[in-house]
Amino acid sequence: MIRWRIGRDPLWNELDNLQRRMDGLMNAVSPWRPSAELPLWGHARLFPLLNVKEAGAQYVVTGEIPGIKTGDLDIKIEGDTLTIKGERKAAEIAESASYHRRERALGMFQRSLTLPKTVDPDNVKATYKDGILTITLTKSAAATPRQITITSE
Amino acid sequence: MADQELQVTEKKEVRPTQGEFTYEGTYFTPAVDIYGTDKELVLLADLPGVNSESVEVDLRDDVLTIVGKVTPNIPEGEALLTEYQTGNYFRSFRITELVDQSKITASMSDGVLTLVLPKVEKAVPRKIPITAS
């Protein structure tokens, strides 16, 4: 299982900085450059591609997964890790039919995403509309910042 | 095929070689499957975020055009991760087969457009009987 770290994780930021500095060094030394396709964290891609927004106490995760039955989707929450699993099945076509073009990707997928803070597993809402999956997660009480009031004596 | 892993396909932005769009916005090329039988052509297009009201299918002469408009429904807040962009969809095909325009049916479900283009009677291949003399 591949875990995905997002947000201001110091480790990945440090790796990104390192990569940038290496790139700069490479450019200074020779015009040759390592391919941008190198499987570094910043470039690796897994289906489904996700967008994550943080609004107050909530994280909103959206992904484009057109043409899937909600029964074929499996969403799990474990602490700060969200796992999306599923399968996109091929359309059933008649035996006499033949494909002229086949571009729509099919198959199984599984992706885990580690959120910056733990979330409340009882407070997760997932909706699927027009091929877009939206998962709304609420940060757990322990992870929500608390305002401390100072009482003067 | 059952345990095949789904590969990521990056969205490709449409860069028209001829004629630009008169309206602003980003357009992506949707992935399509086209398969055909003797009687019809079926086209499946992935248009996530598009519903039956916001899709336009047009067949003029022999050019089939699909336009899907996406109303951005971007949740508020600070973006932590942005792996995909949202935008409209555009794609057109030249249909070489003879299609009965009055019998085309289109349906949209879960972000997938299904177009059924029945071939005209003439284009349905017929077995030609050979008689021995």
Chai-1 contact restraints between the chains, C-beta under 6 A:
chainA,res_idxA,chainB,res_idxB,connection_type,confidence,min_distance_angstrom,max_distance_angstrom,comment,restraint_id
A,I6,B,L80,contact,1.0,0.0,6.0,A-B,restraint_1
A,I6,B,L81,contact,1.0,0.0,6.0,A-B,restraint_2
A,G7,B,L80,contact,1.0,0.0,6.0,A-B,restraint_3
A,R45,B,V8,contact,1.0,0.0,6.0,A-B,restraint_4
A,F47,B,L6,contact,1.0,0.0,6.0,A-B,restraint_5
A,F47,B,V8,contact,1.0,0.0,6.0,A-B,restraint_6
A,L49,B,E83,contact,1.0,0.0,6.0,A-B,restraint_7
A,L49,B,Y84,contact,1.0,0.0,6.0,A-B,restraint_8
A,L50,B,E83,contact,1.0,0.0,6.0,A-B,restraint_9
A,N51,B,T82,contact,1.0,0.0,6.0,A-B,restraint_10
A,V52,B,L80,contact,1.0,0.0,6.0,A-B,restraint_11
A,V52,B,L81,contact,1.0,0.0,6.0,A-B,restraint_12
A,K53,B,P75,contact,1.0,0.0,6.0,A-B,restraint_13
A,K53,B,G77,contact,1.0,0.0,6.0,A-B,restraint_14
A,K53,B,A79,contact,1.0,0.0,6.0,A-B,restraint_15
A,E54,B,G77,contact,1.0,0.0,6.0,A-B,restraint_16
A,E54,B,E78,contact,1.0,0.0,6.0,A-B,restraint_17
A,E54,B,L80,contact,1.0,0.0,6.0,A-B,restraint_18
A,A55,B,E76,contact,1.0,0.0,6.0,A-B,restraint_19
A,A55,B,G77,contact,1.0,0.0,6.0,A-B,restraint_20
A,V60,B,P75,contact,1.0,0.0,6.0,A-B,restraint_21
A,E64,B,P48,contact,1.0,0.0,6.0,A-B,restraint_22
A,P66,B,D46,contact,1.0,0.0,6.0,A-B,restraint_23
A,P66,B,P48,contact,1.0,0.0,6.0,A-B,restraint_24
A,P66,B,G111,contact,1.0,0.0,6.0,A-B,restraint_25
A,P66,B,V112,contact,1.0,0.0,6.0,A-B,restraint_26
A,G67,B,D110,contact,1.0,0.0,6.0,A-B,restraint_27
A,G67,B,V112,contact,1.0,0.0,6.0,A-B,restraint_28
A,R88,B,L6,contact,1.0,0.0,6.0,A-B,restraint_29
A,I93,B,Y35,contact,1.0,0.0,6.0,A-B,restraint_30
A,A94,B,T37,contact,1.0,0.0,6.0,A-B,restraint_31
A,S96,B,T37,contact,1.0,0.0,6.0,A-B,restraint_32
A,A97,B,Y35,contact,1.0,0.0,6.0,A-B,restraint_33
A,A97,B,T37,contact,1.0,0.0,6.0,A-B,restraint_34
A,Y99,B,Y35,contact,1.0,0.0,6.0,A-B,restraint_35
A,H100,B,I34,contact,1.0,0.0,6.0,A-B,restraint_36
A,H100,B,G36,contact,1.0,0.0,6.0,A-B,restraint_37
A,R101,B,V32,contact,1.0,0.0,6.0,A-B,restraint_38
A,R101,B,I34,contact,1.0,0.0,6.0,A-B,restraint_39
A,R102,B,D33,contact,1.0,0.0,6.0,A-B,restraint_40
A,E103,B,A31,contact,1.0,0.0,6.0,A-B,restraint_41
A,E103,B,V32,contact,1.0,0.0,6.0,A-B,restraint_42
A,R104,B,A31,contact,1.0,0.0,6.0,A-B,restraint_43
A,R104,B,D33,contact,1.0,0.0,6.0,A-B,restraint_44
A,R104,B,D46,contact,1.0,0.0,6.0,A-B,restraint_45
A,A105,B,L6,contact,1.0,0.0,6.0,A-B,restraint_46
A,A105,B,Q7,contact,1.0,0.0,6.0,A-B,restraint_47
A,A105,B,T9,contact,1.0,0.0,6.0,A-B,restraint_48
A,G107,B,Q4,contact,1.0,0.0,6.0,A-B,restraint_49
A,G107,B,E5,contact,1.0,0.0,6.0,A-B,restraint_50
A,G107,B,L6,contact,1.0,0.0,6.0,A-B,restraint_51
A,M108,B,E5,contact,1.0,0.0,6.0,A-B,restraint_52
A,F109,B,L6,contact,1.0,0.0,6.0,A-B,restraint_53
A,D130,B,G49,contact,1.0,0.0,6.0,A-B,restraint_54
A,D130,B,N51,contact,1.0,0.0,6.0,A-B,restraint_55
A,D130,B,G111,contact,1.0,0.0,6.0,A-B,restraint_56
A,G131,B,P48,contact,1.0,0.0,6.0,A-B,restraint_57
A,G131,B,D110,contact,1.0,0.0,6.0,A-B,restraint_58
A,G131,B,G111,contact,1.0,0.0,6.0,A-B,restraint_59
A,I132,B,P48,contact,1.0,0.0,6.0,A-B,restraint_60
A,I132,B,G49,contact,1.0,0.0,6.0,A-B,restraint_61
